[in-house]
Amino acid sequence: MPADYDVVIIGGGNAGFCAAHAAAEQGASVLMLERAPETEAGGNSFYTAGAFRFAIDSLDDVVDLFDDEITTERLSDSVLPPYTVADFRHDMERVTEGRCDPLLTDVLVSRSADTVRWLAGRGLQWRLMYERQSYLSGGKWVFSGGLYVGTVSGGKGLIARHTAAARAAGVEIRYGADVTGFSLTGQPMVNYRFGDGKATQVYAGAIVLAAGGFESSPERREKYLGAGWGAAMVRGCPTNTGDVLELALAAGAAPYGDWTSCHSVAWDAGAPPQGGNRELTNQLTRQSYPIGIVVNTAGERFVDEGADFRNYTYAKYGKEILAQPEGRAFQLFDATTRPLLRKEEYDSTPISDAVADSLPELATKLGIDPDGLVETVDAFNASIIDKPFDPAVFDGRAAQVMPPKSNWAMALQTPPYYGYAVGCGVTFTFGGVHVDDTANVLDRDGSSIRGLYAAGEMVGGLFSGNYPGGSGLTSGAVFGRLAGEHAALTALNKVSG
Ligand SMILES: Cc1cc2nc3c(=O)[nH]c(=O)nc-3n(C[C@H](O)[C@H](O)[C@H](O)COP(=O)(O)OP(=O)(O)OC[C@H]3O[C@@H](n4cnc5c(N)ncnc54)[C@H](O)[C@@H]3O)c2cc1C
């Protein structure tokens, strides 16, 4: 059968769109199949803050990317510590405790900056993320955590721009198209069905898998991540159920990376469990815990809130919350620290919060043991090393209790007290399929599977146990671009792969 399209892409998130742009650039005809209807499209990528981690040697590297008002106005008062390719690689190795695949990591970090620039050329718009990544210190906006740049209007802006660029390049997008199978024998073919149950098929020169992980399936979370994970709340789209991952394994792809861990965070305890809120998207995250304390229902602390910049701890602390009684935790602040909380998360959508003039009263309102909380806070307050508080740097202002709080320890002592109830919000899963440095899927013998590429959350081997914030979109972009380019070259018979 002749191919209907040179490249068929399964999944319409950031990785799928990057593959679409790159394939179209090679002159390929491109079809994207997206399971969700158009009104719910964009995958997890839609729900993001649009934060992209990439190597930046200095502010001069990126100034020409920005044209939004706030960034332009504050640029000369902004301090961006250099974040080199070596820093990015080191962060990957550090947070995964050496479990990231060296080759794939090298592809990710070395192509990160160039890929962001390439996306700018496709119409994506960028800004410095002042509200998330900087504190005003000495009259300067000081950034930290190796993550400075995001898309204008976050994930919503990202997907709107991607969609417009793909359509302008002639990419055809079919929404409500649920892929149920694919075959690589002879001419590659993809089976899918629409919501009305009508089954159909399409022939392709090459196939790109960009259909996310298995985070939205409670059954697969229980199976691969372990007992209890079925109860986690889904932060993003409800459609990343892992069906395409299983299809890929059945087609001979090698499972790769860490299938037993995932990205999970502190998420508002009152959020919908089976998928994020398309209006609020990322605002249901509660990420200012490094300047407060986090306790469980017994009033006990259980993590070092100040172990590192938020970007390097938030993705592993969801798991710690899930392990607490009732899978619940509470972030606590007082009148001194409350003004420092991220406005878009703590001011705009407080669903599960309480305010009180005393700690026992706050505890009672939130369902924490009052005596346990008072005991914890008394010990915490008494143990703080008296150094100047500075949230923009590691200030060494530690609380010497168990567990310690290594930085940014402020006594909880000035009423009113503020508390936020959080549960575990699962973001995405880390296990995937094995790909090479062209995003070509490999089989269990390490041989390439001709005509099959993968990108985004479907790529295994990059993250394990933890994750440097902002790397998911970069990974989707880097490997999506490679997948689209090489799928097109294969389909157009310009290379053998
Ligand atoms: C609330 C939230 C905030 C986040 N913030 C950030 C951030 O700021 N920066 C960052 O780097 N990362 C962030 N992430 C992680 C980021 O979303 C992912 O790493 C990234 O978006 C994954 O892109 P993707 O294209 O692989 O998957 P997705 O964007 O999830 O796209 C996969 C698509 O495949 C479709 N699909 C699934 N199965 C099928 C099927 N059978 N047939 C057809 N289509 C199918 C899905 O419907 C979906 O649209 C965040 C995630 C969430 C949930």
The ligand as a MOL file (V3000), in Angstrom:
LIG
                    3D

  0  0  0     0  0            999 V3000
M  V30 BEGIN CTAB
M  V30 COUNTS 53 58 0 0 0
M  V30 BEGIN ATOM
M  V30 1 C 0.4320 20.7090 35.8060 0
M  V30 2 C 1.7000 20.4020 35.0530 0
M  V30 3 C 2.7000 21.3570 34.9710 0
M  V30 4 C 3.8790 21.0870 34.2930 0
M  V30 5 N 4.7930 22.0780 34.1370 0
M  V30 6 C 5.8960 21.8510 33.3930 0
M  V30 7 C 6.7840 22.9140 33.0630 0
M  V30 8 O 6.5310 24.0890 33.3520 0
M  V30 9 N 7.9230 22.6020 32.3770 0
M  V30 10 C 8.2040 21.3170 31.9610 0
M  V30 11 O 9.2530 21.0880 31.3600 0
M  V30 12 N 7.3300 20.3150 32.1970 0
M  V30 13 C 6.1920 20.5500 32.8790 0
M  V30 14 N 5.2990 19.5320 33.0780 0
M  V30 15 C 5.6140 18.2130 32.4780 0
M  V30 16 C 5.2540 18.2710 30.9870 0
M  V30 17 O 3.8810 18.4690 30.8870 0
M  V30 18 C 5.6030 17.0290 30.2130 0
M  V30 19 O 6.9290 16.6590 30.4360 0
M  V30 20 C 5.4350 17.2800 28.7190 0
M  V30 21 O 4.3580 18.1130 28.4790 0
M  V30 22 C 5.2020 15.9960 27.9900 0
M  V30 23 O 4.9500 16.2770 26.6350 0
M  V30 24 P 4.4930 15.0970 25.6940 0
M  V30 25 O 4.2420 15.7050 24.3600 0
M  V30 26 O 5.3930 13.9420 25.8130 0
M  V30 27 O 3.1040 14.6010 26.3330 0
M  V30 28 P 1.6770 15.3140 26.3380 0
M  V30 29 O 1.7830 16.7650 26.2400 0
M  V30 30 O 0.9570 14.7530 27.5010 0
M  V30 31 O 1.0000 14.7960 24.9950 0
M  V30 32 C 0.6290 13.4430 24.8290 0
M  V30 33 C -0.6390 13.4080 24.0040 0
M  V30 34 O -0.8670 12.0670 23.5510 0
M  V30 35 C -2.2700 11.8710 23.5020 0
M  V30 36 N -2.5670 10.4330 23.4950 0
M  V30 37 C -2.4370 9.5450 24.5080 0
M  V30 38 N -2.8540 8.3260 24.1040 0
M  V30 39 C -3.2580 8.4520 22.8180 0
M  V30 40 C -3.8220 7.5460 21.8500 0
M  V30 41 N -4.0530 6.2580 22.1450 0
M  V30 42 N -4.1310 8.0150 20.6210 0
M  V30 43 C -3.9130 9.3400 20.2850 0
M  V30 44 N -3.3980 10.2360 21.1770 0
M  V30 45 C -3.0690 9.7900 22.4170 0
M  V30 46 C -2.7690 12.5640 24.7460 0
M  V30 47 O -4.1470 12.8560 24.6530 0
M  V30 48 C -1.8840 13.8150 24.7770 0
M  V30 49 O -2.5110 14.9050 24.1330 0
M  V30 50 C 4.0970 19.7970 33.7190 0
M  V30 51 C 3.0740 18.8540 33.7680 0
M  V30 52 C 1.8790 19.1470 34.4160 0
M  V30 53 C 0.8080 18.1120 34.4210 0
M  V30 END ATOM
M  V30 BEGIN BOND
M  V30 1 1 1 2
M  V30 2 1 2 3
M  V30 3 2 2 52
M  V30 4 2 3 4
M  V30 5 1 4 5
M  V30 6 1 4 50
M  V30 7 2 5 6
M  V30 8 1 6 7
M  V30 9 1 6 13
M  V30 10 2 7 8
M  V30 11 1 7 9
M  V30 12 1 9 10
M  V30 13 2 10 11
M  V30 14 1 10 12
M  V30 15 2 12 13
M  V30 16 1 13 14
M  V30 17 1 14 15
M  V30 18 1 14 50
M  V30 19 1 15 16
M  V30 20 1 16 17
M  V30 21 1 16 18
M  V30 22 1 18 19
M  V30 23 1 18 20
M  V30 24 1 20 21
M  V30 25 1 20 22
M  V30 26 1 22 23
M  V30 27 1 23 24
M  V30 28 2 24 25
M  V30 29 1 24 26
M  V30 30 1 24 27
M  V30 31 1 27 28
M  V30 32 2 28 29
M  V30 33 1 28 30
M  V30 34 1 28 31
M  V30 35 1 31 32
M  V30 36 1 32 33
M  V30 37 1 33 34
M  V30 38 1 33 48
M  V30 39 1 34 35
M  V30 40 1 35 36
M  V30 41 1 35 46
M  V30 42 1 36 37
M  V30 43 1 36 45
M  V30 44 2 37 38
M  V30 45 1 38 39
M  V30 46 1 39 40
M  V30 47 2 39 45
M  V30 48 1 40 41
M  V30 49 2 40 42
M  V30 50 1 42 43
M  V30 51 2 43 44
M  V30 52 1 44 45
M  V30 53 1 46 47
M  V30 54 1 46 48
M  V30 55 1 48 49
M  V30 56 2 50 51
M  V30 57 1 51 52
M  V30 58 1 52 53
M  V30 END BOND
M  V30 END CTAB
M  END
